[in-house]
Amino acid sequence: MPCELTDTYYPAGIARGTPLAERRKIPGGAVTLLARLGHRGVRVREDVTARMPGAEECGVLRMAPDEPVLLLSRVTLDGADRPVQADLMVMPARRQRLRYEMRLG
């Protein structure tokens, strides 16, 4: 059963002419390719909100229309605070557990 829908975006200047610009899986993963291209993520910013799903989301995620979804948006930034990747994820709230661990001080 699908657990989430994810769309990933990259700045055109980074993705152009690379597998990042294609609609397929990237051997070794996008994070590895970004690092090889000189774009290493060092910080992530996430926002999580809740809403009711659309009809297409209900169908793909196999859920009832009265079940809320979580919408998680993630931006990965490099050492110069420039975005190198953005992800938008939609997931059924009842099937998820989000855990955040942070160092303070």
N, C-alpha and C positions, 0 to 999 in steps of 0.2 A: 504494500500500500504506500503511495507517495506520502512523504512526510513534510515536504515544503516545495514551494516554487521559488526559483532564484533567477534573477537577471543580474548580470555583471557588466560593468562598463569601465572603459579605460580611456584616458585622454588620447585623442587622435594622434598627437605627436609621438606618443609612446607606442601605440598599437599599429599604426600604419606600416604595412609591409611585413608584419609578423603574424604568427599563429593567433595572437590576441584579437586580430581583426576578423578572424574566421569563426563560423558557427559550428564548432566541433570541440571535442575534448583536446586538451593540450598534454602531450606526453610529459610526464614529470610534474605537471601542474603549473598553473599560472604564476604562483608565487615564485617558484624556481626560475621560470622564464623571465619574470620581471627582474629578479636579482641578477641573472646573467646579462640582462640588458642595461644594468646599472641603476635600477630603480628598486632599492630595498626599502620595504615598509618598516617604519620604526614606531609608529603610533597609529592607533585605531580609535575612531570615534563612532559610537553606535547610538542610535535612537530607537526606542521600542514603543510602539503604540498598539492599540487594539481597535478593531472595527468589525463590522459584519462583512461576510464574504460576498463577492459577486457570484452570479450564476455559473460562470465558467470555472471559477475557483472551486466552487462546491463540487462540480463534476469531476475535475481533475484530482482534487484532494479527497474525493469520496466522503463528503461530509454533508450534514444537514444545513439548510440555509439559516437556521436559528443558532448555529454554533459560531462564536466569535473566532476571528483569526488574529494572530499577532503579526504586525508588520515591523520588520527589523531592517533598518537602513544602516549600512556600515561604510565608512570612508576610511581607506588606508592611506596614510601620509608618509612621505619620505623624510629624511633628516632635515631638509629645508622647508618642511611643512607644506609641501606640494602634494596634492592628491595624485595617487598612482592607480587606485582602483576604487570603484564604488559598487556595492552590492545591495540589492533590494530583495528581501525574502518575505514570503507570505507563508504562514504555517498555522495549522489548527491549534488554538490555544490549549485545548485539553490534552494534546499529545506532546507538549513541550515542557522543558524545564530549562530556564535560563540561569546560569550561574556566573557571577562576576567576582573575581578575586583581585584586590588591589593592595598595593603597598602604600602605606601612609608615612610621610616624613622623610 
